[in-house]
Amino acid sequence: MRFRAVTMAGLVAELAERIVRRPGWCRVAIDGPPAAAPEEWSAALAEALRERGRAVLGVRSADFWRPRSVRYEQGRTNPDAFYEEWLDLSGLRREVLDPLAPGGTGRVLPTLWNPVTDRATRASYLELAPDGVLLLSGALLLGAGLPLDLAVHLVLSPAALARRTPSDEVWTLPAFARYADEVDPASVADVVVRVDDPKHPAALVSRLADS
């Protein structure tokens, strides 16, 4: 794979221009482990899109985790459970992604479950403008059949991922290794960004060139 050096600001601008060319709602995933800072990339892209006149709603996948009783059924630090069970995929589809499909209602629930309090957030539904953009950020989002219009994958080498993962989250590394092996997200994402050095990202040339 051939990558070219980019700046975060420059790549975000390219992505924003690509998105605003699309009519109607656009469902965008910013996929990557916490060490890759997908929420930071999502926030930067949201700002760029708003500057271009598009309404944006940011949603974190962590706000659609399942209840603690499900997440911790096999133990608090089980990487297979983290990979297979933590994210409420059906909730994300039902409450966030399906309403923004062609002919959908446009009514989106921004949060479903608070993983800290382990309670429903009781958030109110929001209605996204007809040309609005949904930015879904988080880990392990690809390869599960989520209906997306654009997928950005932030990739780290195994060494960089291990180095930048906090010690209390090292137990998740086998899950990300399994994700890379079973899903190969770099092969299915529309845009792939290598972020081993967060100050000097690099974009996969062939994917970035696609319209």
Secondary structure, 3 states (H helix, E strand, C coil): CCEEECCHHHHHHHHHHHHHCCCCCEEEEEECCHHHCHHHHHHHHHHHHHHCCCCEEEEEHHHHECCHHHHCCCCCCCHHHHHHCCECHHHHHHHHHHHHCCCCCCEECCCCEECCCCEECCCCCEECCCCCEEEEEECCCCCCCCCCCEEEEEECCHHHHHHHCCHHHHHHHHHHHHHHHHCCHHHHCCEEEECCCCCCCEEEHHHHHCC
